[in-house]
Amino acid sequence: MDALQGIGEVGIGSRLKRLSEYMMKETQIVYDTLGFDFDPYLFPTLKVILHKKEVTNTEINQSLQTSQPATTQAINKLAKKGLIRLKSDKEDKRKKLISLSKKGIQLVEDIQPLWESIEHTIKDYTQIKSDSLIEHINKLEKKFTQQNFSDAIMEHYTLNNKKQLEITGYNPEYAQYFYELNIEWLKTYFYVEPFDEEVLSKPQKYIIDKGGYIFFAKLNDEVVGTVALMPLDDNGTFELTKMAVSPKHRGYKIGQQLMTKCIDFAKENKFNKLLLYSNTKLENAIYIYRKFGFVEVQLENNSPYKRSDIKMVYKGL
């Protein structure tokens, strides 16, 4: 039983506050997922600055009809993020004119498609027939239990802003991305072993020159993922290894597309065996490996990775 919901119309202020906090929290999840360093509470202030080109603190306060401290706080946060610039008025040096910085202009350009998805989702969620505001809120909160607001936004955004993913082969210019993406992944989930550091810092020596392959996933010329096929013997046995995807691009099946590339490449080049090492705590990854046709085999005692507790072999070759 939702106690707040049971209060009825008398608690409408609290209901609106809870609803607002939920939507702000969910919107922040979307910003974080897509890598936008932005706070949904700053949106109204940023939009006023955007539309008025140059504006004063007082004009923002009057436009939004918020308290002066709240406006000042929002301006300070935008300034700290480097999204606005302040300069003195030529006629009144005491007055500060606020405008978007280059970083702010770029953010607005990059984030606009997401704002459109947020607006679309809000319209979709709030097109409800009801006889009162409290009934409208009840139905809206029920919708949120059926699908999280953040999931609905991401669904619309992903469907309407598909980017062309390109998977390309090794290029010495991408060596730094191979290192950085993998080191970030290891530090997030495990730790960097000496073997990792040596191989990742010298991919040409340890992978390419030994007959291995490295692939990179690119979105609009930005490297967002990588994977390697490392030879283990002279009989066509390769290890699928060093797979990593940029944190802000996880959740878009880039890893699965890299996996598909490796499997297709192994078949085309008639590999004898394709295997990988992993850890069972990575449940989602293990599920995907099985989905692609990898099966568990006995892990040798002298596994090259201390963190590995499972070895899998692809059975489709």
Sine and cosine of phi, psi and omega as CSV:
sin_phi,cos_phi,sin_psi,cos_psi,sin_omega,cos_omega
0.00,0.00,0.79,-0.61,0.04,-1.00
-1.00,0.08,0.97,-0.26,-0.06,-1.00
-0.87,0.50,-0.66,0.75,-0.03,-1.00
-0.91,0.42,-0.62,0.78,0.01,-1.00
-0.92,0.39,-0.54,0.84,-0.04,-1.00
-0.96,0.29,-0.23,0.97,-0.01,-1.00
-0.93,0.36,-0.49,0.87,0.00,-1.00
1.00,0.08,-0.43,-0.90,-0.08,-1.00
-0.87,0.49,-0.48,0.88,-0.03,-1.00
-0.88,0.48,-0.50,0.86,-0.03,-1.00
-0.99,-0.13,0.36,0.93,-0.10,-0.99
-0.89,0.46,-0.57,0.82,0.03,-1.00
-0.88,0.47,-0.69,0.72,0.02,-1.00
-0.92,0.39,-0.60,0.80,0.03,-1.00
-0.90,0.44,-0.68,0.73,0.02,-1.00
-0.91,0.42,-0.62,0.79,0.03,-1.00
-0.90,0.43,-0.70,0.71,0.01,-1.00
-0.90,0.43,-0.65,0.76,0.01,-1.00
-0.90,0.44,-0.68,0.73,0.01,-1.00
-0.89,0.45,-0.71,0.71,-0.02,-1.00
-0.90,0.45,-0.63,0.78,0.01,-1.00
-0.90,0.44,-0.73,0.68,-0.05,-1.00
-0.92,0.39,-0.59,0.81,0.05,-1.00
-0.92,0.40,-0.67,0.74,0.01,-1.00
-0.89,0.46,-0.69,0.72,-0.01,-1.00
-0.92,0.39,-0.61,0.79,0.04,-1.00
-0.91,0.40,-0.61,0.79,0.03,-1.00
-0.90,0.44,-0.59,0.81,0.05,-1.00
-0.86,0.50,-0.67,0.74,0.00,-1.00
-0.91,0.41,-0.72,0.69,0.04,-1.00
-0.83,0.56,-0.73,0.69,-0.04,-1.00
-0.91,0.41,-0.66,0.75,-0.02,-1.00
-0.87,0.49,-0.64,0.77,-0.05,-1.00
-1.00,-0.02,0.02,1.00,0.10,-1.00
0.99,0.15,0.40,0.92,0.04,-1.00
-1.00,-0.07,0.86,-0.51,0.02,-1.00
-0.99,0.14,0.98,0.19,-0.08,-1.00
-0.55,-0.84,0.43,-0.90,-0.03,-1.00
-0.89,-0.45,0.84,-0.53,-0.04,-1.00
-0.85,0.53,-0.43,0.90,0.03,-1.00
-0.93,0.37,-0.31,0.95,-0.01,-1.00
-1.00,0.01,-0.11,0.99,-0.09,-1.00
-0.84,0.55,-0.78,0.63,-0.03,-1.00
-0.85,0.52,-0.69,0.72,-0.01,-1.00
-0.90,0.43,-0.68,0.73,0.02,-1.00
-0.88,0.47,-0.64,0.77,-0.02,-1.00
-0.92,0.40,-0.61,0.79,0.05,-1.00
-0.90,0.44,-0.70,0.71,0.01,-1.00
-0.89,0.46,-0.66,0.75,0.00,-1.00
-0.88,0.48,-0.70,0.72,-0.08,-1.00
-0.97,0.24,-0.50,0.87,-0.07,-1.00
-0.99,-0.12,-0.04,1.00,0.02,-1.00
0.92,0.38,-0.92,0.40,0.10,-1.00
-0.79,-0.62,0.75,-0.67,-0.11,-0.99
-0.52,-0.86,0.44,-0.90,0.03,-1.00
-0.99,-0.12,0.25,-0.97,0.05,-1.00
-0.84,0.55,-0.69,0.72,-0.03,-1.00
-0.90,0.43,-0.64,0.77,0.00,-1.00
-0.91,0.40,-0.60,0.80,0.06,-1.00
-0.91,0.42,-0.70,0.72,-0.01,-1.00
-0.86,0.50,-0.69,0.73,-0.01,-1.00
-0.94,0.35,-0.62,0.79,-0.01,-1.00
-0.91,0.41,-0.67,0.74,-0.06,-1.00
-1.00,-0.03,-0.23,0.97,-0.03,-1.00
0.81,0.59,0.70,0.71,0.07,-1.00
-0.95,-0.32,0.12,-0.99,0.01,-1.00
-0.96,0.29,0.43,-0.90,0.01,-1.00
-0.87,0.49,-0.68,0.73,0.03,-1.00
-0.88,0.47,-0.62,0.78,0.00,-1.00
-0.91,0.42,-0.66,0.75,0.02,-1.00
-0.91,0.42,-0.71,0.70,0.01,-1.00
-0.87,0.49,-0.66,0.75,0.01,-1.00
-0.89,0.46,-0.67,0.74,0.01,-1.00
-0.90,0.43,-0.67,0.74,0.02,-1.00
-0.89,0.45,-0.67,0.74,0.01,-1.00
-0.89,0.46,-0.63,0.77,0.01,-1.00
-0.93,0.38,-0.64,0.77,0.03,-1.00
-0.91,0.41,-0.62,0.78,0.03,-1.00
-0.92,0.40,-0.64,0.77,0.00,-1.00
-0.90,0.44,-0.55,0.84,0.03,-1.00
-0.99,0.16,-0.10,0.99,0.02,-1.00
0.97,0.23,0.36,0.93,-0.08,-1.00
-1.00,-0.02,-0.22,0.97,0.01,-1.00
-0.72,-0.70,0.28,-0.96,0.11,-0.99
-0.77,-0.64,0.52,-0.85,-0.02,-1.00
-0.86,-0.51,0.69,-0.72,0.07,-1.00
-0.64,-0.77,0.40,-0.92,-0.03,-1.00
-0.98,0.21,0.62,-0.79,0.07,-1.00
-0.92,0.38,0.67,-0.74,-0.04,-1.00
-0.90,0.44,-0.55,0.83,-0.05,-1.00
-1.00,0.02,-0.44,0.90,-0.01,-1.00
-0.67,-0.75,0.99,-0.14,-0.08,-1.00
-0.88,0.47,-0.34,0.94,0.00,-1.00
-0.97,0.24,-0.33,0.94,-0.05,-1.00
-1.00,-0.03,0.74,-0.67,0.03,-1.00
-0.98,-0.21,0.77,-0.64,0.06,-1.00
-0.99,-0.13,0.76,-0.65,-0.08,-1.00
-0.94,-0.34,0.73,-0.68,0.04,-1.00
-0.56,-0.83,0.23,-0.97,0.02,-1.00
-0.95,0.31,0.62,-0.78,0.11,-0.99
-0.99,0.11,0.08,-1.00,0.06,-1.00
-0.86,0.51,-0.64,0.76,0.03,-1.00
-0.90,0.44,-0.63,0.78,0.02,-1.00
-0.92,0.40,-0.67,0.74,0.02,-1.00
-0.89,0.46,-0.66,0.75,0.01,-1.00
-0.92,0.40,-0.64,0.77,0.03,-1.00
-0.87,0.50,-0.73,0.69,-0.01,-1.00
-0.86,0.51,-0.66,0.75,0.00,-1.00
-0.90,0.43,-0.69,0.72,-0.05,-1.00
-0.95,0.30,-0.58,0.82,-0.13,-0.99
-1.00,-0.01,-0.19,0.98,-0.06,-1.00
-0.80,0.60,-0.73,0.68,0.02,-1.00
-0.86,0.52,-0.56,0.83,0.03,-1.00
-0.94,0.35,-0.67,0.74,0.05,-1.00
-0.85,0.52,-0.61,0.79,0.02,-1.00
-0.91,0.42,-0.61,0.79,0.04,-1.00
-0.93,0.37,-0.62,0.78,0.04,-1.00
-0.90,0.45,-0.70,0.71,0.00,-1.00
-0.89,0.46,-0.69,0.72,0.02,-1.00
-0.87,0.50,-0.70,0.71,-0.05,-1.00
-0.91,0.40,-0.66,0.75,0.04,-1.00
-0.88,0.47,-0.70,0.72,0.02,-1.00
-0.88,0.48,-0.68,0.74,-0.01,-1.00
-0.90,0.43,-0.65,0.76,-0.05,-1.00
-0.97,0.25,-0.43,0.90,-0.11,-0.99
-0.98,-0.21,0.05,1.00,0.07,-1.00
-0.99,0.14,0.97,0.25,-0.09,-1.00
-0.84,-0.55,0.67,-0.74,0.08,-1.00
-1.00,0.01,0.80,-0.60,0.00,-1.00
-0.44,-0.90,0.30,-0.95,-0.02,-1.00
-0.99,-0.12,-0.15,0.99,0.00,-1.00
-0.41,-0.91,0.28,-0.96,0.00,-1.00
-0.91,0.42,-0.64,0.77,-0.03,-1.00
-0.91,0.42,-0.59,0.80,0.05,-1.00
-0.93,0.38,-0.60,0.80,0.03,-1.00
-0.88,0.47,-0.69,0.72,0.01,-1.00
-0.90,0.43,-0.66,0.75,0.02,-1.00
-0.85,0.53,-0.72,0.69,-0.03,-1.00
-0.93,0.36,-0.59,0.81,0.01,-1.00
-0.92,0.40,-0.70,0.71,0.01,-1.00
-0.90,0.43,-0.55,0.84,0.05,-1.00
-0.91,0.42,-0.62,0.78,0.05,-1.00
-0.88,0.47,-0.64,0.77,-0.02,-1.00
-0.91,0.40,-0.47,0.88,0.05,-1.00
-0.97,0.26,-0.41,0.91,0.00,-1.00
-0.99,0.17,-0.58,0.82,0.09,-1.00
-0.47,-0.88,0.81,-0.58,0.01,-1.00
-0.84,0.55,0.59,-0.81,0.01,-1.00
-0.85,0.52,-0.66,0.75,-0.01,-1.00
-0.90,0.43,-0.63,0.78,0.01,-1.00
-0.90,0.43,-0.65,0.76,0.00,-1.00
-0.91,0.42,-0.66,0.75,0.03,-1.00
-0.89,0.45,-0.74,0.67,-0.03,-1.00
-0.89,0.46,-0.61,0.80,0.01,-1.00
-0.88,0.48,-0.75,0.67,0.00,-1.00
-0.91,0.40,-0.69,0.72,-0.03,-1.00
-0.88,0.47,-0.71,0.71,-0.04,-1.00
-0.90,0.44,-0.68,0.73,-0.02,-1.00
-0.92,0.39,-0.51,0.86,-0.10,-1.00
-0.98,-0.22,-0.03,1.00,-0.01,-1.00
-0.70,-0.71,0.71,0.71,0.00,-1.00
-0.92,0.40,0.74,-0.67,0.05,-1.00
-0.95,-0.30,0.54,-0.84,-0.02,-1.00
-0.98,0.22,0.90,-0.44,0.02,-1.00
-1.00,0.03,0.77,-0.64,0.03,-1.00
-0.89,-0.46,0.76,-0.65,0.06,-1.00
-0.94,-0.34,0.86,-0.51,-0.09,-1.00
-0.84,-0.55,0.30,-0.95,-0.01,-1.00
-0.99,0.16,-0.11,-0.99,-0.10,-1.00
-0.93,0.37,0.65,-0.76,0.09,-1.00
-0.63,-0.77,0.81,-0.59,-0.01,-1.00
-0.77,0.63,-0.47,0.88,0.00,-1.00
-0.92,0.40,-0.36,0.93,-0.03,-1.00
-1.00,-0.07,0.02,1.00,-0.07,-1.00
-0.83,0.56,-0.61,0.79,-0.03,-1.00
-0.90,0.43,-0.57,0.82,0.01,-1.00
-0.94,0.34,-0.60,0.80,0.05,-1.00
-0.86,0.52,-0.69,0.72,0.00,-1.00
-0.94,0.35,-0.79,0.61,-0.12,-0.99
-0.90,0.44,-0.69,0.72,-0.02,-1.00
-0.90,0.43,-0.67,0.75,-0.02,-1.00
-0.95,0.30,-0.64,0.77,0.03,-1.00
-0.89,0.46,-0.67,0.74,0.03,-1.00
-0.88,0.48,-0.69,0.72,-0.01,-1.00
-0.90,0.44,-0.71,0.70,-0.02,-1.00
-0.89,0.46,-0.68,0.73,-0.02,-1.00
-0.93,0.37,-0.49,0.87,0.00,-1.00
-0.96,0.29,-0.68,0.74,-0.13,-0.99
-0.96,-0.27,-0.46,0.89,-0.06,-1.00
-0.64,-0.77,-0.88,-0.47,0.04,-1.00
-0.35,-0.94,0.29,-0.96,-0.05,-1.00
-1.00,-0.03,0.88,-0.47,0.05,-1.00
-1.00,0.03,0.40,-0.92,0.02,-1.00
-0.81,0.58,-0.61,0.80,0.02,-1.00
-0.89,0.46,-0.65,0.76,0.03,-1.00
-0.90,0.44,-0.77,0.64,-0.05,-1.00
-0.84,0.54,-0.68,0.73,-0.03,-1.00
-0.91,0.41,-0.74,0.67,-0.04,-1.00
-0.94,0.35,-0.70,0.71,-0.06,-1.00
-0.91,0.40,-0.53,0.85,-0.02,-1.00
-0.99,0.14,-0.24,0.97,-0.02,-1.00
-0.69,-0.72,0.88,0.48,-0.06,-1.00
-0.90,0.44,-0.54,0.84,0.02,-1.00
-0.88,0.47,-0.72,0.70,-0.06,-1.00
-0.94,0.34,-0.73,0.68,-0.16,-0.99
-1.00,-0.02,-0.30,0.95,-0.04,-1.00
-0.86,-0.51,-0.87,0.50,-0.09,-1.00
-0.91,0.42,-0.78,0.63,-0.05,-1.00
-0.92,0.40,-0.30,0.95,0.01,-1.00
-0.99,-0.10,0.16,0.99,0.04,-1.00
1.00,-0.07,0.27,0.96,0.01,-1.00
-1.00,-0.07,-0.06,-1.00,-0.06,-1.00
-0.65,-0.76,0.54,-0.84,0.09,-1.00
-0.75,-0.66,0.73,-0.68,0.03,-1.00
-0.89,-0.46,0.49,-0.87,0.00,-1.00
-0.79,-0.61,0.68,-0.74,0.09,-1.00
-0.99,-0.13,0.78,-0.63,-0.05,-1.00
-0.82,-0.57,0.69,-0.72,0.12,-0.99
-0.88,-0.48,0.90,-0.43,-0.02,-1.00
0.77,0.64,0.73,0.68,0.04,-1.00
0.94,0.33,0.10,0.99,0.08,-1.00
-0.99,-0.16,0.81,-0.58,0.02,-1.00
-0.96,0.27,0.87,-0.49,-0.08,-1.00
-0.86,-0.51,-0.08,1.00,0.00,-1.00
-0.25,-0.97,0.31,-0.95,-0.01,-1.00
-0.42,-0.91,0.34,-0.94,0.07,-1.00
-0.36,-0.93,0.42,-0.91,-0.01,-1.00
-0.77,-0.64,0.47,-0.88,0.16,-0.99
-0.89,-0.45,0.95,-0.31,-0.12,-0.99
-0.96,-0.29,0.83,-0.56,-0.01,-1.00
-0.93,0.37,0.68,-0.74,-0.01,-1.00
-0.95,-0.33,-0.32,0.95,0.06,-1.00
-0.39,-0.92,-0.13,-0.99,-0.01,-1.00
-1.00,-0.09,0.15,0.99,-0.06,-1.00
-0.96,-0.29,0.32,0.95,0.05,-1.00
0.99,0.12,0.42,0.91,0.08,-1.00
-1.00,-0.10,0.83,-0.56,-0.03,-1.00
-0.81,-0.58,0.54,-0.84,0.09,-1.00
-0.98,-0.22,0.81,-0.59,0.14,-0.99
-0.99,0.15,0.91,-0.42,-0.17,-0.98
-0.51,-0.86,0.10,-0.99,0.09,-1.00
0.82,0.58,0.64,0.77,0.06,-1.00
-1.00,0.05,0.78,-0.63,0.01,-1.00
-0.47,-0.88,0.57,-0.82,0.01,-1.00
-0.79,-0.62,0.63,-0.78,0.02,-1.00
-0.80,0.61,0.69,-0.73,-0.04,-1.00
-0.79,0.61,-0.66,0.75,-0.06,-1.00
-0.97,0.22,-0.12,0.99,0.02,-1.00
-0.92,-0.39,0.17,0.99,0.06,-1.00
-0.97,0.26,0.52,-0.86,-0.03,-1.00
0.99,-0.12,0.02,1.00,-0.02,-1.00
-0.92,-0.39,0.33,0.94,0.08,-1.00
0.88,0.47,0.42,0.91,0.05,-1.00
-0.92,0.39,-0.63,0.78,0.04,-1.00
-0.87,0.49,-0.63,0.78,0.00,-1.00
-0.93,0.38,-0.56,0.83,0.03,-1.00
-0.94,0.33,-0.58,0.82,0.08,-1.00
-0.92,0.39,-0.62,0.78,0.05,-1.00
-0.88,0.47,-0.70,0.71,0.02,-1.00
-0.87,0.49,-0.66,0.75,0.03,-1.00
-0.86,0.51,-0.71,0.70,-0.03,-1.00
-0.91,0.42,-0.68,0.73,-0.01,-1.00
-0.91,0.40,-0.70,0.71,0.03,-1.00
-0.88,0.47,-0.65,0.76,-0.01,-1.00
-0.91,0.41,-0.64,0.77,0.01,-1.00
-0.90,0.44,-0.64,0.77,0.02,-1.00
-0.93,0.36,-0.71,0.71,-0.02,-1.00
-0.88,0.48,-0.58,0.81,-0.05,-1.00
-0.99,-0.16,0.20,0.98,0.12,-0.99
0.81,0.59,0.77,0.64,0.10,-0.99
-0.89,0.46,0.53,-0.85,0.04,-1.00
-0.98,0.18,-0.63,0.77,-0.03,-1.00
-0.47,-0.88,0.62,-0.79,0.05,-1.00
-0.79,-0.61,0.85,-0.53,-0.05,-1.00
-0.70,-0.71,0.17,-0.99,0.04,-1.00
-0.47,-0.88,0.36,-0.93,0.09,-1.00
-0.90,-0.44,0.62,-0.78,0.01,-1.00
-0.48,-0.88,-0.22,-0.98,0.02,-1.00
-0.73,-0.68,0.71,-0.70,-0.10,-0.99
-0.91,0.42,-0.25,0.97,0.04,-1.00
-0.95,0.31,-0.30,0.96,0.07,-1.00
-1.00,0.06,0.93,0.36,-0.15,-0.99
-0.85,0.52,-0.67,0.74,-0.02,-1.00
-0.91,0.43,-0.66,0.75,0.01,-1.00
-0.90,0.43,-0.69,0.72,0.01,-1.00
-0.88,0.47,-0.63,0.78,0.04,-1.00
-0.87,0.49,-0.69,0.73,-0.01,-1.00
-0.92,0.39,-0.64,0.77,0.03,-1.00
-0.86,0.51,-0.72,0.70,0.01,-1.00
-0.90,0.45,-0.65,0.76,0.01,-1.00
-0.86,0.52,-0.59,0.81,-0.03,-1.00
-0.99,0.11,-0.09,1.00,0.07,-1.00
0.94,-0.34,0.21,0.98,0.06,-1.00
-1.00,0.07,0.64,-0.77,0.03,-1.00
-0.82,-0.57,0.48,-0.88,-0.04,-1.00
-0.97,0.24,0.67,-0.75,0.10,-0.99
-0.79,-0.61,0.16,-0.99,-0.05,-1.00
-0.91,0.40,0.73,-0.68,0.01,-1.00
-0.99,0.10,0.82,-0.57,0.00,-1.00
-0.93,0.37,0.39,-0.92,-0.03,-1.00
-0.93,0.37,-0.48,0.88,-0.03,-1.00
-0.98,-0.21,0.71,0.70,0.03,-1.00
-0.84,0.54,0.64,-0.77,-0.03,-1.00
-0.93,0.36,-0.23,0.97,-0.02,-1.00
-0.85,-0.53,0.81,-0.58,0.01,-1.00
-0.91,0.42,-0.52,0.85,-0.06,-1.00
-0.98,0.21,-0.25,0.97,-0.07,-1.00
-0.97,0.23,0.72,-0.70,0.11,-0.99
-0.75,-0.66,0.20,0.98,0.06,-1.00
-0.50,-0.86,0.64,-0.77,0.06,-1.00
-0.84,-0.54,0.69,-0.73,-0.06,-1.00
-0.73,-0.68,0.55,-0.84,-0.01,-1.00
-0.82,-0.58,0.67,-0.75,0.03,-1.00
-0.98,0.20,0.79,-0.62,-0.10,-1.00
-0.99,-0.16,0.10,1.00,-0.09,-1.00
-1.00,-0.09,0.05,1.00,-0.04,-1.00
-0.99,0.17,0.00,0.00,0.00,0.00
